[in-house]
Amino acid sequence: MAKNPPALSDADVTDRLGDLPGWERDGDSLKKIFMVDTYLAGLAFASTVGVIAEGLDHHPDILIGWRKVTVTFSTHSAGHKITMNDVDAAAAIEALPYKTS
């Protein structure tokens, strides 16, 4: 991951979202809500996301709720804007063989 990536333009964000099913723009962040079968499955999924994020050195906000996990990315070093780091991290999560509803 780039240490100081530039923010993406609105058009670039829109284009990149086309490759990230279920992800949406939420202001200056990328967000997806993952539905899971149980609260414990949500904890396990969030932990998996955390391991991926640590490996990428790009950490999302993760909210664990009842049978759902919300993952939100933005890049702090880019003024909390959306960068390719966020897109790449979201793509890595999408590539997981983890089953969500």
N, C-alpha and C positions, 0 to 999 in steps of 0.2 A: 504494500500500500504506500502511496505517495505521502510524504510527511506534510507537505503544504500544498495540497491540490487546489486548483481553482474551482470556484462554484460553477455549476452547469447553468446554461441558459434555460429559460422556461421551455423552449422548443426541444432542447436536448433532454431535459427531464421527461417531457411527454414522450419523446421517442423511446427512451430507455424503459419507461414503464410498460411499453408494449411487449417487452421480453420478460416481464416479471408478473406472472399471473397473480391477481389478488392484491398486489401492492398498489398503494395509492399515494398521491401527494397530499400531505397534511401541512399546509403552510410551507415552511422551509425544511420539511422532513419527509422521509419515506416511511410509510407505516403499513403493517399488515396485521390483521387479527387472525390467529390460527385457532381453530376450534379443535378441541380434544375430547376424548371420551370421559376422562375422570380428572379430578384435581391433581392426583399424583402423576398422571400422564403429562399434564401441563408442567409440573415441576421437572420431570425428566426432559421434556422438550426444551424448556428454558435453559436447563443445564447444558444440553447439547448445543444450543445457540451460543451460550456463553463460551464453550470450548472453541467453537469455530471463530467467534469474535476475538478471543485471546490469541489464537493462532494468526489471525489477520492483523492484530494490534489495532482493531477498530471496533469499538464497543457500543452497542445500542442501549437504549433504555428498554427494559423488559418489564412488563406488567403482567403478573400472574393473577388471573381471576378464576372464578368458578367455571371450569371446563373451557377456558380460553386463555390464550397468551397473546399479548400485544407486543410487537417488536417495532421499535421506532429508531431510525437512523438519521443523523445529520452529522456534519463534520465541524467540530469545535474550532479547529484552526482556520476554517474558512468562514468564520463568523456565524457558525451554526446554520450553514447553507447546505444544499445537496451537492455532492461531488461524485466523481467516479468511485471513490472509496465506498460510498454508501451503496451505489448500484452494484459494485462488485461483491460487497458483503451480503446484500440481499440475494444476489444470484447464488452465492455459496450456500445460503440457507435453503434456497429453492432446490438445490441439487441434492440435499439430504434425502436418503431413502426413508425418512421418518414418516409415519402415517399420521396425518391429521384429518379431521372431518371436513 
